[in-house]
């Protein structure tokens, strides 16, 4: 019998760093903050990483005019794996593992070839092969500025600059 639990799951680490400064004088106030978050997934080969920077500025231009701006930049990367069925097939790590027979070996041979499920090699993936070879990165970059004056006009924009991408493929 084979126990694949240690080959599929791991103890995942999460780190979070924050830094902020604020200050100003009678006419100008500012707040600047930055955050970095990294999370390992509990399934091997999965992770999430995000950086965020925020700047808030308030300025009294004249007795009758105050101007405020807030801007935020977010960059995130996500490495994900399918966990359940993909297109109604058992391509996911967890579904394949749950439905696998623990008397069969799913470890690669000397050449690096992964065996298929003996009872249904077409409809079920090898969970260890999915972890080793499936690549599905996601990257999101967002820039969100806004500004306001004391006349009650508030403007905001939600811009996605750079790229938002999602792709799934077997790695070579």
WOTAPE-V72604 format. One record per backbone hydrogen bond with DSSP energy under -0.5 kcal/mol. NH is the residue of the N-H (numbers start at 0). CO is the residue of the C=O. If there is no record, write none. Layout:
BEGIN
[[NH:CO] [NH:CO]]
END
This chain:
BEGIN
[[1:101] [3:1] [6:3] [7:3] [8:4] [9:41] [11:9] [14:37] [16:35] [18:33] [20:31] [22:29] [24:27] [28:57] [29:22] [30:55] [31:20] [32:53] [33:18] [34:51] [35:16] [36:49] [37:14] [38:47] [39:12] [40:45] [43:7] [43:41] [45:42] [46:78] [47:38] [48:76] [49:36] [50:74] [51:34] [52:72] [53:32] [54:70] [55:30] [56:68] [57:28] [58:66] [59:26] [60:58] [60:64] [61:64] [64:61] [66:58] [67:147] [68:56] [69:145] [70:54] [71:143] [72:52] [73:141] [74:50] [75:139] [76:48] [77:137] [78:46] [79:77] [79:135] [85:88] [86:84] [88:85] [89:122] [90:88] [91:83] [92:81] [94:82] [95:91] [96:92] [97:93] [98:94] [99:96] [101:99] [103:100] [108:112] [111:108] [116:123] [123:119] [124:89] [126:124] [129:125] [130:126] [131:127] [132:128] [133:129] [134:168] [137:77] [138:164] [139:75] [141:73] [142:158] [143:71] [145:69] [146:154] [147:67] [148:152] [149:65] [151:148] [153:151] [154:146] [156:144] [158:142] [158:156] [160:158] [162:160] [164:138] [164:162] [166:136] [168:134] [170:132]]
END
